[in-house]
């Protein structure tokens, strides 16, 4: 049995925030609704910060457990734990003893940015291979349409067809074609928005409880 | 938002809420609803069954959207999927593992796992380490998830939530392990990447159909019907808006 108190709190706070968004400006009580909404959202932001801290601590403890595991200890976790302790130690020192933490930010970014850039490079290679293998994975009309549209919009976006804009009717045609991905994207986003709406309402009705209480 | 936008939003929310209440009535909820076949979801059900029988692990990755961000609805679907999969696999030797890229999601995934095991009368199987924060930034999230896919004998991967194009690295890792991977995201860039890289992917609002196809309950099936109704309402509003704009009437 899930806790009815947790559900009641979630539903009540959700409804108050929703009303804060949907009450039209100038409506009696609108100012109070906006104020209550902003206070609740502020609390939520603080909670999110605490949750991030708990999550990071949980990550640290998971890797600590892996290092000390009797069966198959994970040696890579030593790197994670050492990097974590070094970063936390340096951060505390900088914020405590230096007027600004600019040096600390610089050190962290000097490690993080190249590592993420390397992963982006890896991603480019992965995507290139995936596009080559697309016809092995997916057969049929849709795969052909996907590849054709990717090539067409790549060509238009690259600016190689810019000289064609000098030819009267072609300029209008190119403008029309350029709008097609925007229209398609909006269509997909409308579907996502409707799905999000029903998912939110399920939480407000207590039918979907992403908490055990 | 101006007055008209606020009112339209209000109408859509009230209409959806009303429909959800009506379609959840006991008499109507018994009505059999037939859904179209989505091969990716059929494949997922088969793969979950195979994983439970053969002792493989199921890995669910629920994205990096904070529960406070506008893109959190996909995370709610992910958490519901975690709940269903944990219940399906409560008899399995290897409990499912959940990874996420946000602190709140990792806490909620742990809580969801605990709730699912409690519902299945198998609370002793609950291990908080199975709901993990893989990394707090998009690429650290991917970097933290790759070892899970590679080294924890995962045979089924469900990647469901808010991802960026970097999700391709996860799909590729699953592919190299010959593991089943179903991937879906609410982000357009990730959907395009997943269409090219994943064997099984969901496009657009198909993501929100997953709980209904995993038989999470009548309210999820009602939600799909409501989405269909609202889609037509939005189409009608768009046509009406276009006609009014052509006539020179703007708000």
HADDOCK unambig.tbl for C-alpha pairs under 7 A between the chains (distance, minus, plus):
assign (segid A and resid 22 and name CA) (segid B and resid 6 and name CA) 5.94 0.50 0.50
assign (segid A and resid 22 and name CA) (segid B and resid 10 and name CA) 5.93 0.50 0.50
assign (segid A and resid 24 and name CA) (segid B and resid 3 and name CA) 6.10 0.50 0.50
assign (segid A and resid 24 and name CA) (segid B and resid 6 and name CA) 6.16 0.50 0.50
assign (segid A and resid 48 and name CA) (segid B and resid 104 and name CA) 6.20 0.50 0.50
assign (segid A and resid 51 and name CA) (segid B and resid 103 and name CA) 5.03 0.50 0.50
assign (segid A and resid 51 and name CA) (segid B and resid 104 and name CA) 5.03 0.50 0.50
assign (segid A and resid 52 and name CA) (segid B and resid 102 and name CA) 6.66 0.50 0.50
assign (segid A and resid 52 and name CA) (segid B and resid 103 and name CA) 3.91 0.50 0.50
assign (segid A and resid 52 and name CA) (segid B and resid 104 and name CA) 6.29 0.50 0.50
assign (segid A and resid 54 and name CA) (segid B and resid 103 and name CA) 6.76 0.50 0.50
assign (segid A and resid 55 and name CA) (segid B and resid 103 and name CA) 4.39 0.50 0.50
assign (segid A and resid 55 and name CA) (segid B and resid 106 and name CA) 6.36 0.50 0.50
assign (segid A and resid 55 and name CA) (segid B and resid 107 and name CA) 6.91 0.50 0.50
assign (segid A and resid 55 and name CA) (segid B and resid 133 and name CA) 5.78 0.50 0.50
assign (segid A and resid 56 and name CA) (segid B and resid 133 and name CA) 6.99 0.50 0.50
assign (segid A and resid 59 and name CA) (segid B and resid 132 and name CA) 6.68 0.50 0.50
assign (segid A and resid 59 and name CA) (segid B and resid 133 and name CA) 5.92 0.50 0.50
assign (segid A and resid 62 and name CA) (segid B and resid 129 and name CA) 6.58 0.50 0.50
assign (segid A and resid 116 and name CA) (segid B and resid 139 and name CA) 6.19 0.50 0.50
assign (segid A and resid 123 and name CA) (segid B and resid 166 and name CA) 6.49 0.50 0.50
assign (segid A and resid 123 and name CA) (segid B and resid 169 and name CA) 6.39 0.50 0.50
assign (segid A and resid 130 and name CA) (segid B and resid 196 and name CA) 6.06 0.50 0.50
assign (segid A and resid 130 and name CA) (segid B and resid 197 and name CA) 5.28 0.50 0.50
assign (segid A and resid 131 and name CA) (segid B and resid 196 and name CA) 6.03 0.50 0.50
assign (segid A and resid 134 and name CA) (segid B and resid 196 and name CA) 5.73 0.50 0.50
assign (segid A and resid 137 and name CA) (segid B and resid 199 and name CA) 6.14 0.50 0.50
assign (segid A and resid 185 and name CA) (segid B and resid 188 and name CA) 6.98 0.50 0.50
assign (segid A and resid 188 and name CA) (segid B and resid 204 and name CA) 5.17 0.50 0.50
assign (segid A and resid 191 and name CA) (segid B and resid 204 and name CA) 6.22 0.50 0.50
assign (segid A and resid 191 and name CA) (segid B and resid 205 and name CA) 5.11 0.50 0.50
assign (segid A and resid 192 and name CA) (segid B and resid 186 and name CA) 6.49 0.50 0.50
assign (segid A and resid 192 and name CA) (segid B and resid 204 and name CA) 5.99 0.50 0.50
assign (segid A and resid 192 and name CA) (segid B and resid 205 and name CA) 4.97 0.50 0.50
assign (segid A and resid 194 and name CA) (segid B and resid 227 and name CA) 5.95 0.50 0.50
assign (segid A and resid 195 and name CA) (segid B and resid 205 and name CA) 6.06 0.50 0.50
assign (segid A and resid 195 and name CA) (segid B and resid 208 and name CA) 5.71 0.50 0.50
assign (segid A and resid 195 and name CA) (segid B and resid 227 and name CA) 6.49 0.50 0.50
assign (segid A and resid 196 and name CA) (segid B and resid 73 and name CA) 5.00 0.50 0.50
assign (segid A and resid 198 and name CA) (segid B and resid 223 and name CA) 5.95 0.50 0.50
assign (segid A and resid 199 and name CA) (segid B and resid 73 and name CA) 6.09 0.50 0.50
assign (segid A and resid 200 and name CA) (segid B and resid 73 and name CA) 6.86 0.50 0.50
assign (segid A and resid 201 and name CA) (segid B and resid 17 and name CA) 6.67 0.50 0.50
assign (segid A and resid 210 and name CA) (segid B and resid 76 and name CA) 6.80 0.50 0.50
assign (segid A and resid 210 and name CA) (segid B and resid 79 and name CA) 6.29 0.50 0.50
assign (segid A and resid 210 and name CA) (segid B and resid 108 and name CA) 6.56 0.50 0.50
assign (segid A and resid 210 and name CA) (segid B and resid 112 and name CA) 6.23 0.50 0.50
assign (segid A and resid 211 and name CA) (segid B and resid 108 and name CA) 6.26 0.50 0.50
assign (segid A and resid 211 and name CA) (segid B and resid 111 and name CA) 5.86 0.50 0.50
assign (segid A and resid 211 and name CA) (segid B and resid 112 and name CA) 5.97 0.50 0.50
assign (segid A and resid 212 and name CA) (segid B and resid 111 and name CA) 5.88 0.50 0.50
assign (segid A and resid 212 and name CA) (segid B and resid 112 and name CA) 6.23 0.50 0.50
assign (segid A and resid 212 and name CA) (segid B and resid 115 and name CA) 5.07 0.50 0.50
